[in-house]
Amino acid sequence: MNRSTVVVVGAGPVGMLTALGLAQAGVEVTLVEANAGIVAEPRAMTYHWAVHDGMERLGLLEDMIDEGFKLREMCYRVLSTGEVIRFDIDAVSELTRHPYAVVLGQDQLEGIILRRLAAMSNVRIDWRTRVTGLEQDETGVTVLAERDAEHVRYRAGWVVGADGARSIVRKLSGASFDGMTWPERFVATNVECDLEAHGWDPCNYVVDAKDGAVVAKVTRAGIWRVTFAEDVSLPLDGVEERIHAYYARVLPADMPYRLVLHSAYNMHQRWVDRMRIGRVLLAGDAAHVTNPTNGFGLVSGMLDAQVLIDALAAVIGGTAPPSVLDRYAEERRRVFEQVASPSSVETKRLVFHSDDAERLSQDLARLREIAANRDLLRERFLVGHRLRTPSVVGAA
Ligand SMILES: Cc1cc2nc3c(=O)[nH]c(=O)nc-3n(C[C@H](O)[C@H](O)[C@H](O)COP(=O)(O)OP(=O)(O)OC[C@H]3O[C@@H](n4cnc5c(N)ncnc54)[C@H](O)[C@@H]3O)c2cc1C
């Protein structure tokens, strides 16, 4: 039996961040991960200004900026007319010391956190270990897992389920995961090219009823992310041909490119009925999933982790009652349901489903008005403020 104060299931970014923050607070943590290491997939890449204060507190922001880059502007690019409407993120400079998004591949972010974890003596990481069972009683939780066909057991006071959208921790704890699955899938591609030389901005929401996309620069070295949507009923077999056909329709015709990586994702709007089940806390995609048009999926998980670290460390340290964990659970679930999810649904509608000409014309008129008015722009970016939850310690 392996004993620690907290077992975190899932070494994705949310699990790693939670483990790091708890360890920095002096808590003994075991991180259990099914994979053998970090997996390079085209997933998150843009981190909203709302997470930067927390990432700075964890000592990660500087490395994120060094390895990635600051994004100071994003734009809506209307495919049919070529119009470009730019939003200057500097509009939030009166609200934050960090008026920019940070761009960095999710695998690079995980690499940065992992290096920090490796330097902590009170964190142990068990790779290639798949959690299969969970039982909780009044004094703690027993976690069952498998590694190399061997059974492994853990005992901890608390378990954090950060094991992603298909979370076994969520299923074993009996939390529901209601919501809907979209009839489209996202095809996310990493492509080496030089779109800036062809007049594209570093971050583009390509607005079009048929060929909507998010096209953004991922690395300073010239890897771009092109994410488009297709009917989920199409066979995955022909996806590579469809990627090249999509590029031919939307990207500059004379631009050389090399397809580096691609992956297809089903998209959902789903969240749990509760993020705390006794001694089990859920965080990140294990607790809520959204279509990624806004880039609010991991951002929501990062903000979960920031609140949870504070609350759980205080409960373990005896300076706050366990009820602060209920506050964590209620507030983070409310924020996802009322802010992150509806805002992501609205952006998806505008970018990918702008087939009502009158509505599109109204939407674009509004975007132009916002772009030209710093106060309206600041208000628009305030959604980031509403994604955050202040510390729940002392509030319970
Ligand atoms: C195309 C695309 C683009 C995106 N872009 C953005 C973006 O720009 N910004 C943003 O904020 N978000 C974005 N997202 C969302 C983001 O990728 C997810 O929200 C993020 O990965 C969630 O992190 P997580 O740690 O909660 O879960 P995951 O990253 O899914 O990690 C879960 C971990 O748990 C492990 N695990 C699962 N089951 C077990 C088990 N039984 N035992 C042990 N380990 C287990 C898994 O192997 C995995 O390592 C995007 C997503 C997609 C698909």
The ligand as a Gaussian input file, in Angstrom:
#p B3LYP/6-31G(d) Opt

LIG

0 1
 C       -8.380000      21.026000     -30.427000
 C       -8.399000      21.499000     -29.017000
 C       -7.930000      22.770000     -28.721000
 C       -7.970000      23.245000     -27.426000
 N       -7.520000      24.504000     -27.180000
 C       -7.580000      25.000000     -25.929000
 C       -7.039000      26.295000     -25.641000
 O       -6.462000      26.970000     -26.509000
 N       -7.137000      26.755000     -24.358000
 C       -7.723000      26.017000     -23.370000
 O       -7.818000      26.505000     -22.232000
 N       -8.208000      24.767000     -23.606000
 C       -8.137000      24.233000     -24.843000
 N       -8.543000      22.953000     -25.083000
 C       -9.053000      22.119000     -23.969000
 C       -7.908000      21.416000     -23.209000
 O       -7.124000      20.640000     -24.085000
 C       -8.475000      20.541000     -22.095000
 O       -9.395000      21.311000     -21.361000
 C       -7.352000      20.041000     -21.173000
 O       -6.611000      19.018000     -21.779000
 C       -7.925000      19.495000     -19.866000
 O       -6.864000      19.135000     -19.025000
 P       -7.074000      18.043000     -17.882000
 O       -5.761000      17.952000     -17.172000
 O       -8.299000      18.335000     -17.112000
 O       -7.398000      16.692000     -18.675000
 P       -6.493000      15.890000     -19.708000
 O       -5.561000      16.798000     -20.417000
 O       -7.428000      15.069000     -20.520000
 O       -5.601000      14.938000     -18.789000
 C       -6.164000      13.831000     -18.112000
 C       -5.048000      12.858000     -17.783000
 O       -5.599000      11.779000     -17.007000
 C       -5.046000      10.562000     -17.465000
 N       -5.976000       9.475000     -17.123000
 C       -7.191000       9.228000     -17.658000
 N       -7.742000       8.127000     -17.092000
 C       -6.853000       7.685000     -16.165000
 C       -6.849000       6.593000     -15.246000
 N       -7.895000       5.745000     -15.164000
 N       -5.781000       6.430000     -14.442000
 C       -4.719000       7.290000     -14.502000
 N       -4.675000       8.333000     -15.367000
 C       -5.721000       8.542000     -16.174000
 C       -4.911000      10.763000     -18.961000
 O       -3.981000       9.858000     -19.530000
 C       -4.447000      12.212000     -19.041000
 O       -3.038000      12.336000     -18.973000
 C       -8.497000      22.437000     -26.379000
 C       -8.940000      21.138000     -26.657000
 C       -8.894000      20.667000     -27.962000
 C       -9.366000      19.277000     -28.236000

